[in-house]
Amino acid sequence: MKSFNVAIIGCGTICNSAHAPNYKKNEKAHVKYLVDIKHEKAEAVKKKFSFDDATIISNYKELLNDKSLDAVSVCLPNYLHHQVSCECLAAGIDVLCEKPIAISYTQVKEMKEIADRYSRILNIGVVNRFDVYVNELKRIIESGSIGEIYHVYCSFRNHRSIPGMGGWFTTKSMSGGGVLIDWGVHFIDIIMYVLGNPQVNSVSGKAYCELGKNMTEYVFENMWAGPPDYNGIYDVDDFVTAFVRTSGPTISLNGAWAQNIVNDDMTIEFLGSKGGVKLRYRSDFDLTVCSDGKINTIKQKCETRDPFFDEINSFLECVENRTKSRSNIDNVIISQQIMDAIYESSEKNCEIIIR
């Protein structure tokens, strides 16, 4: 079996939880480089996953001239996705870039153009496309058993979950946005994936920066992505709402990193002419159908797999076979277009027509 030399650029949370363990499990992968500006973070990954012969470097540019390097995982803060991915692609290296693709649709289009120009693979970390339940839902919708999908509603709302307040997550120039670009990207991508990427016609939305804008007054019980930095910046959305018209169903969404309602809600509802589905994020779903004059609701159960392993394996298969998979930028770019349009609609206070 052929083995591919891989570099992981960025040795933080997503590297430790998804990329490093699943490259380690995959016989096609040989992790040649671990890259992080903090040497100790890369050293910890090397030790934790027994990447004994991996070279630790602090500057990713050092690996661009290594002709033996086949692929990289870009596991960096959002504002670095564009530059690092483009330089790797131009150097002849295939890329798996974590979500969101970049901090703007303009950057995303350039990333796609460079991948096409240099005939490189550019996959995006939209891991839910490899989730067993998401793919079973896609199969059910495509079978027509719940009829025509006419509306989709999604909710990604949490009581108090602003990450790393004052750090890069809450600094728009570095993150590109707040809850929409952090959580909403997953929900929008699931919707577009299972629906087969219908044409987007128009978008209307509003993004709010409310609960976190006075950082010292924000009350929380815990904070993921690090403790608050009250000398930092908070200029991103902690609540967003939007309405999207497509060539297929309409889509409405509400998302909140933080809200003054205790109950969290992480669900997507697909309303069909013959039935409906309520998907619980990264979990199972309820299928409701009408037949023989009766209404039946079934909690769908599937044998699950690790979607992160399948995502990494799919990437390596693309590297090997020079093929484009479900997570290729060509199939994912529409989600970034929708998010950009929501932010534009919010700023201009009007509906955005997509041409």
N, C-alpha and C positions, 0 to 999 in steps of 0.2 A: 504494500500500500504506500502510495506517495505521501510524503509529509511536507507541509508547507511552513516556511519560516514566518513567524508572526511577531509583531510588536504591539504591546498595549501602551497607549499614550494616555497617561493619567491613571494614577493608582489609588483613587479614592473609593467611594462607596459602591458605585456601579461596577467598577473593576472587581472589587472583592466579592460582591454578591452574585455577579452574573458572568462576566467575561473571563476572569482568571480561572474560576472553578470549572467552567465548561470547556475552555481550551485544554485544561489539564485532563479532562475526561475523554477528549477526542483524539483518537489515534492519528488523525490527519494533521494535527497541529504540533508545531515545535515553537515554543515561545523563546525567541532569540533576544528580544529587548524588552526591558521594563523602563518606562520613561516617566519621570516626575521631577518637578523642580525641587521637591523635598526628597532628598536621598533616602531618608529613613522610611518614607512611605513605600517606595519601590523595594527597599530592602525587606520590609515586613511582608510584602506580597511574595517576594522570592522565597523567603523562608516558609511562609504559611503554605504555599502550594508546591514546594519542592521544585522550583524552576532552577535547578542547580547550576546549569550552564548559561542562564540568561545574563546578558550584559546590562548593567544599570547605567543609564545616562540621564542627564538633566535637561538636555536640549534636543528636541525631536529632529532638528535639522541635521544632526550628526548621522542619522540613519538614512537620509534621503539618497545618498550615493552608494548604498549597499545593494548591489544588483542581485544578491541572493535573497533579499527580503521580498516576500510575496504579498503580504497583507498586513494591515494595521487595524486595530480597534481604537477609535477616537472616543475617549471617556473623559472629556474635559468640560469645563463650564461652557455654557451655550455660545458666548461671544467668540470662542476660539474654534468652534466647529468649522466655520467657513475657511479660514486661513489655513489651518492645519490640514484639513481634508483636501483642499485644492492643491497644496504643495505636494502632498503625498501622491495624489492622482497624476499630477504633471510629472512626477518622478517615476511613473510606471508602476505604482503600488496600488493594489486594490484596497478599498476602504469600507469598513463597517463603522458608521458614525452614529453615536447615540442620538436619541431624540432630545429636543426638537432638531430638525435638520440644521437650522441656523436661526438667527434672530430677525430675519426679514425674508420676504418672498424674493426680493431682488438678489440677495445672497444665495438663496436656494437655486434660483434659475442659473446663476453663474456656476454653482457646483455641478449641476446637471450638464451644462454645456462643456465643462472641462472633462467630466467623466466620458462624455460622448467623443470629444475631440481626441482623447488619448486612448479610447477603447478600453476603459477600465471599469471594473465593477464598483458601484457605489450603492451599498445597502444601508438602510436606516434602522435604528433600534426600535422598531415598532413591534415589540415582542408579542402583543396580543394577537397578531396575525398567525401566530403559531400555537395559540391556546386551543385546546380540544373543544371546549364549549363554544367558542367563537366560530370555529370551523363547522361544528355541527349546526349551529344557528344559520350560517351561510348556506349550508346544504339544504336545510328546511325551507328557507326563503326561496332559493333557486328552484326547488321542487314544485313550488306553487301551492303547497298544501295550506298555507295561510292566506292565499289570494294575493291581491295587489297591495303592496305596502303604500299607504297614502300619507302617513305621518310617523315621524320618529321623535320621541322626547327623551332627552338625557339629563341626568342630574349628577354632578360631582361636587357635593357640598359637605363641608366639615365644620364642626363647631368652632374650634380654635386650633388651626394647624399651619400657621405661617412659618415657613422654614428659614432658619438662620437670619432672623431679622437684622437688617443693617449690612448684611453681606452681599455676595454677588447675586443670590436668588432674588433679592428685593431691590436691586439696582438695575433699572431698565436698560441702560447702555450695555450691561453685561449679560443680562438674562433675556432681553427682548420683550419681557412681560412677566405677569404674575401667574395667577391660577390658570388662566386660559392656556398659556404656552407650556406650563408645567404639567397640569393634569388634563386640561381640555384636549391637548394634542392626542392623548390616548383614546379618549371617547370619540372624538371626531373621526379619528382614523379607523376605529372599529366600525363605525356607522358606514363610512365610505367603502370600506373593504367588503362588508357583507352585502352591501347594495350594488357592488360592481362599479363604483366610481361614477355615479350619474353626473351629468353636466350641471355645474353650479350657475344659476342665473342671476341671483341677487342675494345680498346679505344686509341685514340690519341688526345692530347690536349696541350695547352700552357696557363699558367697563368702569368699575368704581374702585377708587382707592379711599377706603373709609376707616375700617377698624384699626389698620396699622399706621395710618399717616401720623398720628401722635404716638411715637414709639414707646415713650416712657409710660404712657397711660394704657398700653395694651396688656391685658391680663391673660396669662396662659398657665397651663399646668405642666406642659412639656413643649420642647421646640426641637424638631428634627433639623438636620443639616447644621448643627452647631448652635451655641448660645447667642443671645442678641448682642449686637454691637451698636450701642446707642449713639455713637459718633458717626455711624455709617449712614446709608441712604435708604429711604423707603419711598419709591415713586412708581410702584406697580399696582396692578389690579388685584384686590383680594375678593372681589365679586364680579361676575360677568353674566350677562344675559344676551341671547341672540335668537334671531329667526332667519332661517336659510331657505330659499326657494331653489329647487333643483328641477331637472327634467323628469325626475321621478317624484318621490315624496317630499313634503316640506319637513324641516327639521327645526326643533326648538330646544334650547338648552339653558340651564342655570348652573353656575359653578361658583364655589366659595372656598377659599382657603380658611376663611374665618367668617362666622355669622353668629348672630345672637339668638340662635335656635339650637337647642342641644342635640337634636336627632340628626345624625349624619345620613346621607343618601348617596349611594354610588351605584346607580342603575341606568339602564337604557331600555326603553319600551318601544317596540315595533308594532304599529297598529295596522293590521291587514283586513281586507274585506271578508275573509273567511275565518280569521283567527288572529291571535296576537302573542307576542313573546315579551316577557320581562326578564332581562339579563342582569344578574348581579355581577358587578365588576370583579373579574378574576375569580369567579365562582360559577355556580350552575344557573339554570334559567327555568322559568315556568312557561309552559306552552298551553295556550287556551285555544280550543277549536270547537266549532259547532258542527255536530253531525247527528243525523237521525232525530232531529228535534231536541237534542240535548246539548248542554254546554259542559264540556269536560276540560279540566285543568290538570296538567301533569307536570310534576317537577322532574325535569330531564336530568338523568344521571349518566355520566360517561366515565370510562376509565381514563384517568388523567395522565399526562406526561409533563416533564419539565419544559416549558416553552422556551426558556433561555438556552437549554441544550439544543433544541431543534433550530433555534435562530442561529446559533453559532455554527451548527452542522450545515445548515442551508447556505450560510455564507461561504464556508469552505468548499461546498459542492459547486457554488457559483465560480469561485476562484479556479477550481479544477476543470470545470466543463465550459467556462466562459459563457454562462447563461444568466439570464435575469430572472430573479425570483419574485415572489409576492412582496418582499420588502425592498425591492429595488427602488431607487428614487423616482423612476418613471411612474410607479404605482402609488407613491406616497405624497408626491408634490402637491396634490390637490388640497390636502389638509392644511398645509402652510398657507395656501392661497386663501382658504376660508378664514383662518386666524388673522391674517393680515387685513382682510376685508372687515372683520369684526372690529379690530382696533381702529381702522380708518373711519368706519361708520360712527364709532364712538366719538372720535375727535371732531368729525365734521357734523355730527348730529343729523345724519341723513342716511338713506338707503344707498348702498353701493351696488351698481350694476356691473356684473362680470361679463366681459366680452372675450 
